[in-house]
Amino acid sequence: TLILPRFVCVLDNSWYAMMGAWPGFRLSGPFHCPADHLLNFEGMKKQFGVEQYREHSFLANVRTPPSVRAPPRVVELVPREAAAGSAGSGALQLPAGASSEE
C-alpha cells in the first residue's frame, strides 16, 4: 500500500476546461488539497500497477490498527545497479522498477 504525502495546491482543480480559480474561490496562496487534484489514479494503476493507496493521514487515523501504524518504514528507490537492502538510515532500499515479486 502506497501512503501518499500531504499535497499543497495554489489553485483549485476542475475536471473540465477552466481558466484560473472557481468563481468565488476565497483561498489565497497555497492550501492543502486532496491527492486527486494532482494525481491521476487511473493512470497510476495502468502505468505502475499501483492499486492500493492511502491519504497522508492514514497512519494518524485512530481507526487504523496499532499493528499497522507503528513503526512506519521508509522506502528508497535506488538505481537497479545498486545493491538493494537496508541503508544506514534504516530505510529499505529497492531497485527502481522492481516488481511485486522482487
Backbone as CSV, one residue per row, in Angstrom:
resi,resn,N_x,N_y,N_z,CA_x,CA_y,CA_z,C_x,C_y,C_z
1,THR,0.849,-1.181,0.000,0.000,0.000,0.000,0.883,1.228,0.000
2,LEU,0.613,2.136,-0.901,1.355,3.387,-1.006,0.667,4.443,-0.157
3,ILE,1.393,5.038,0.801,0.847,6.134,1.602,1.358,7.424,0.985
4,LEU,0.423,8.240,0.529,0.754,9.461,-0.190,1.148,10.578,0.768
5,PRO,1.966,11.524,0.324,2.293,12.684,1.161,1.125,13.669,1.189
6,ARG,1.214,14.662,2.047,0.218,15.730,2.087,0.560,16.700,0.960
7,PHE,-0.413,16.988,0.099,-0.171,17.831,-1.062,-0.597,19.275,-0.816
8,VAL,0.098,20.182,-1.487,-0.205,21.605,-1.403,-0.522,22.091,-2.812
9,CYS,-1.620,22.833,-2.955,-2.033,23.394,-4.245,-2.099,24.921,-4.147
10,VAL,-2.027,25.571,-5.288,-2.200,27.023,-5.319,-3.504,27.409,-6.000
11,LEU,-4.081,26.485,-6.795,-5.383,26.710,-7.427,-6.238,25.469,-7.239
12,ASP,-7.538,25.658,-7.268,-8.445,24.526,-7.171,-8.421,23.757,-8.486
13,ASN,-8.838,22.511,-8.462,-8.835,21.669,-9.649,-10.236,21.540,-10.219
14,SER,-10.304,21.339,-11.512,-11.577,21.134,-12.178,-11.395,20.041,-13.213
15,TRP,-12.451,19.279,-13.442,-12.366,18.197,-14.423,-12.913,18.637,-15.781
16,TYR,-13.021,19.929,-15.985,-13.398,20.481,-17.276,-12.577,21.748,-17.483
17,ALA,-12.567,22.277,-18.695,-11.745,23.447,-19.014,-12.142,24.637,-18.149
18,MET,-11.145,25.237,-17.482,-11.390,26.383,-16.611,-10.106,27.205,-16.556
19,MET,-10.231,28.486,-16.626,-9.069,29.360,-16.529,-9.031,29.969,-15.131
20,GLY,-7.940,29.740,-14.387,-7.795,30.342,-13.062,-8.525,29.561,-11.995
21,ALA,-9.224,30.289,-11.112,-9.885,29.675,-9.965,-11.396,29.684,-10.148
22,TRP,-12.080,28.872,-9.326,-13.539,28.855,-9.339,-14.062,30.252,-9.017
23,PRO,-15.188,30.656,-9.623,-15.798,31.927,-9.232,-16.127,31.893,-7.739
24,GLY,-15.732,32.910,-7.017,-15.985,32.977,-5.589,-14.971,32.226,-4.751
25,PHE,-13.921,31.693,-5.357,-12.888,30.956,-4.645,-12.192,31.894,-3.674
26,ARG,-12.203,31.600,-2.393,-11.734,32.533,-1.374,-10.352,32.220,-0.796
27,LEU,-9.810,31.061,-1.075,-8.491,30.744,-0.537,-7.423,31.490,-1.319
28,SER,-6.510,32.104,-0.602,-5.398,32.756,-1.284,-4.112,32.046,-0.887
29,GLY,-3.246,31.917,-1.850,-1.976,31.269,-1.576,-2.109,29.767,-1.501
30,PRO,-1.066,29.067,-1.111,-1.095,27.599,-1.048,-2.085,27.082,0.000
31,PHE,-2.704,25.936,-0.282,-3.596,25.274,0.663,-3.448,23.771,0.479
32,HIS,-3.779,23.022,1.508,-3.713,21.565,1.422,-4.887,21.078,0.593
33,CYS,-4.605,20.171,-0.335,-5.644,19.713,-1.248,-5.635,18.195,-1.331
34,PRO,-6.742,17.616,-1.781,-6.799,16.159,-1.912,-5.866,15.661,-3.025
35,ALA,-5.446,14.428,-2.881,-4.492,13.841,-3.823,-5.013,13.821,-5.252
36,ASP,-6.326,13.675,-5.436,-6.848,13.595,-6.809,-6.809,14.937,-7.531
37,HIS,-6.427,16.015,-6.834,-6.195,17.287,-7.514,-4.910,17.237,-8.333
38,LEU,-3.981,16.386,-7.929,-2.666,16.341,-8.570,-2.340,15.016,-9.254
39,LEU,-2.949,13.938,-8.806,-2.608,12.612,-9.329,-3.756,12.018,-10.136
40,ASN,-3.398,11.274,-11.139,-4.362,10.546,-11.951,-4.306,9.088,-11.504
41,PHE,-5.237,8.694,-10.631,-5.180,7.357,-10.057,-5.406,6.262,-11.090
42,GLU,-6.245,6.498,-12.073,-6.433,5.501,-13.136,-5.137,5.326,-13.921
43,GLY,-4.455,6.434,-14.196,-3.175,6.366,-14.903,-2.109,5.656,-14.089
44,MET,-2.094,5.896,-12.769,-1.129,5.217,-11.893,-1.364,3.716,-11.909
45,LYS,-2.627,3.327,-11.924,-2.958,1.906,-11.939,-2.485,1.264,-13.236
46,LYS,-2.736,1.934,-14.359,-2.359,1.381,-15.659,-0.843,1.363,-15.856
47,GLN,-0.170,2.478,-15.503,1.253,2.592,-15.803,2.141,1.894,-14.777
48,PHE,1.796,2.009,-13.491,2.689,1.489,-12.451,2.122,0.304,-11.677
49,GLY,0.860,-0.030,-11.896,0.256,-1.133,-11.163,-0.115,-0.788,-9.732
50,VAL,-0.125,0.517,-9.401,-0.478,0.938,-8.042,-1.990,0.894,-7.905
51,GLU,-2.471,-0.026,-7.083,-3.911,-0.151,-6.877,-4.321,0.213,-5.463
52,GLN,-3.406,0.073,-4.532,-3.732,0.358,-3.140,-2.945,1.566,-2.676
53,TYR,-3.656,2.596,-2.246,-3.019,3.806,-1.754,-3.891,4.402,-0.662
54,ARG,-3.271,5.208,0.183,-3.962,5.864,1.289,-3.530,7.319,1.345
55,GLU,-4.409,8.157,1.878,-4.087,9.574,2.079,-3.031,9.700,3.178
56,HIS,-2.412,10.883,3.256,-1.319,11.138,4.203,-1.720,10.900,5.655
57,SER,-2.988,11.059,5.982,-3.453,10.953,7.368,-3.724,9.509,7.811
58,PHE,-3.524,8.544,6.947,-3.855,7.154,7.242,-3.209,6.649,8.534
59,LEU,-1.916,6.903,8.721,-1.229,6.375,9.899,-1.634,7.087,11.187
60,ALA,-2.176,8.308,11.083,-2.606,9.055,12.271,-4.064,8.786,12.628
61,ASN,-4.779,8.074,11.772,-6.200,7.818,11.996,-6.376,6.830,13.148
62,VAL,-7.259,7.160,14.096,-7.468,6.291,15.257,-8.082,4.946,14.867
63,ARG,-8.708,4.863,13.693,-9.303,3.605,13.243,-8.280,2.660,12.624
64,THR,-7.076,3.164,12.355,-6.018,2.313,11.823,-5.437,1.492,12.973
65,PRO,-5.408,0.173,12.859,-4.909,-0.660,13.961,-3.461,-0.321,14.333
66,PRO,-3.130,-0.388,15.620,-1.754,-0.100,16.063,-0.713,-0.963,15.359
67,SER,-1.058,-2.193,15.029,-0.098,-3.066,14.352,0.267,-2.551,12.965
68,VAL,-0.598,-1.756,12.369,-0.336,-1.175,11.054,0.394,0.163,11.202
69,ARG,0.056,0.925,12.244,0.603,2.276,12.421,2.077,2.312,12.789
70,ALA,2.555,1.374,13.584,3.905,1.517,14.097,4.715,0.273,13.795
71,PRO,5.949,0.376,13.503,6.629,1.600,13.089,6.528,1.782,11.579
72,PRO,6.377,3.009,11.107,6.367,3.212,9.650,7.742,2.894,9.067
73,ARG,7.789,2.507,7.822,9.036,2.135,7.160,9.262,3.042,5.973
74,VAL,10.436,3.605,5.882,10.810,4.460,4.761,11.420,3.582,3.669
75,VAL,10.972,3.785,2.431,11.484,3.029,1.299,12.153,3.999,0.334
76,GLU,13.371,3.679,-0.059,14.103,4.487,-1.040,14.256,3.678,-2.322
77,LEU,13.964,4.308,-3.458,14.206,3.660,-4.745,15.606,4.019,-5.201
78,VAL,16.381,3.019,-5.552,17.764,3.228,-5.972,17.943,2.662,-7.376
79,PRO,18.964,3.100,-8.101,19.202,2.524,-9.434,19.357,1.005,-9.337
80,ARG,18.878,0.308,-10.343,18.887,-1.157,-10.337,20.301,-1.707,-10.131
81,GLU,21.314,-0.989,-10.586,22.697,-1.457,-10.456,23.156,-1.465,-8.997
82,ALA,22.553,-0.604,-8.164,22.947,-0.530,-6.751,22.375,-1.733,-6.006
83,ALA,23.068,-2.155,-5.001,22.605,-3.308,-4.214,21.408,-2.907,-3.369
84,ALA,20.356,-3.716,-3.403,19.177,-3.456,-2.571,19.426,-3.993,-1.175
85,GLY,18.822,-3.374,-0.213,18.952,-3.806,1.173,18.584,-2.658,2.085
86,SER,19.117,-2.632,3.266,18.831,-1.555,4.206,19.956,-0.547,4.169
87,ALA,19.581,0.716,4.133,20.557,1.795,4.159,20.968,2.054,5.604
88,GLY,22.041,2.807,5.803,22.484,3.165,7.142,21.425,3.937,7.914
89,SER,20.523,4.627,7.208,19.464,5.400,7.846,18.313,4.523,8.305
90,GLY,18.352,3.243,7.976,17.263,2.348,8.335,16.209,2.224,7.246
91,ALA,16.376,2.972,6.162,15.420,2.907,5.059,15.636,1.625,4.263
92,LEU,14.555,1.066,3.778,14.625,-0.112,2.922,14.898,0.364,1.496
93,GLN,15.934,-0.142,0.859,16.278,0.274,-0.495,15.797,-0.787,-1.485
94,LEU,15.016,-0.346,-2.464,14.519,-1.225,-3.506,14.988,-0.704,-4.861
95,PRO,15.259,-1.609,-5.800,15.657,-1.148,-7.127,14.484,-0.494,-7.843
96,ALA,14.745,0.606,-8.519,13.701,1.295,-9.284,13.133,0.335,-10.316
97,GLY,11.832,0.322,-10.459,11.176,-0.558,-11.427,10.985,-1.980,-10.937
98,ALA,11.203,-2.218,-9.640,11.064,-3.573,-9.102,9.630,-4.052,-9.201
99,SER,9.458,-5.335,-9.402,8.128,-5.921,-9.446,7.687,-6.286,-8.033
100,SER,6.426,-6.649,-7.874,5.909,-7.064,-6.565,6.660,-8.280,-6.036
101,GLU,7.077,-9.180,-6.927,7.783,-10.368,-6.501,9.177,-10.049,-5.960
102,GLU,9.810,-9.013,-6.527,11.157,-8.640,-6.071,11.074,-8.032,-4.693
